[in-house]
Amino acid sequence: MRATPLHLLSSYCPPRSSLLVLVFLQPSSPAFDFIAPVQTHPAPLSEMSTSQQWRHAGLMVAVAMVVLFIGSADAWGCPSGFKNCDPYKPGCETCIKNDVNNCGDCKKQCKDLPYTTKKCADGKCVYSCKPGWADCDKNMWSNGCEKDLGKDTANCGSCYNKCKVTLKGGEATCSGGKCGQQCKKGTKFDKTKNCCVPVKAY
């Protein structure tokens, strides 16, 4: 079986052990030359020729090296997209391509911003506004998604959509992202005058 080409692994972080095995078992790898002959000679070691025994021994050494590589990857260097960010865990256990606590590098956290959702994509922090909120001032890194599109009369339903007032003595409202009007506090709508008038005190 041919191994997956390595360039297909650059866009995501597969499990560390499977990545190392894929690297090791590329057809161009010397280990591949050891593995193929042994697979075609299932005879006991005592019945193998000298050359076969050497190949068998070579395969055992190669497998042992892979196991050691997985357990102590720091000594060899981590595969692309991985780092050893936890000193209490063996090998390169952290995928820095999609870990919000280690995004692009160890301990590089994607910070929390108001009314946003965050993720780590290809080693970079990416933010998006939560439903009903918007980044109208284009200053996401400072104040996140600062406008409530469901209630803000100056940004009702979308940024800079200001609700107009046509009712005399009234004021604009924004509810559910839609503009409306109502009489101001202390007034009521008079149908005969078609405007808001003061409420009489009794």
Long-range contacts (C-beta under 8 A, 24 or more apart in sequence): 2-27, 3-27, 9-80, 10-80, 10-81, 11-122, 12-97, 12-98, 13-81, 13-82, 13-95, 13-97, 13-98, 16-70, 16-73, 16-79, 16-82, 16-91, 16-92, 16-93, 17-70, 19-79, 19-82, 20-66, 20-69, 20-70, 20-73, 20-79, 21-66, 23-79, 24-62, 24-66, 24-69, 30-62, 31-59, 31-62, 34-58, 34-59, 34-62, 35-59, 81-123, 96-120, 96-123, 97-121, 97-122, 97-123, 100-125, 113-140, 113-141, 113-143, 113-144, 113-145, 114-143, 114-144, 114-145, 114-146, 115-144, 115-145, 115-146, 116-140, 116-144, 116-145, 132-177, 134-158, 134-159, 136-160, 149-177, 150-174, 150-175, 150-176, 150-177, 151-175, 153-179, 167-195, 167-196, 168-194, 168-195, 168-196, 169-195, 169-196, 169-197, 170-195, 170-196
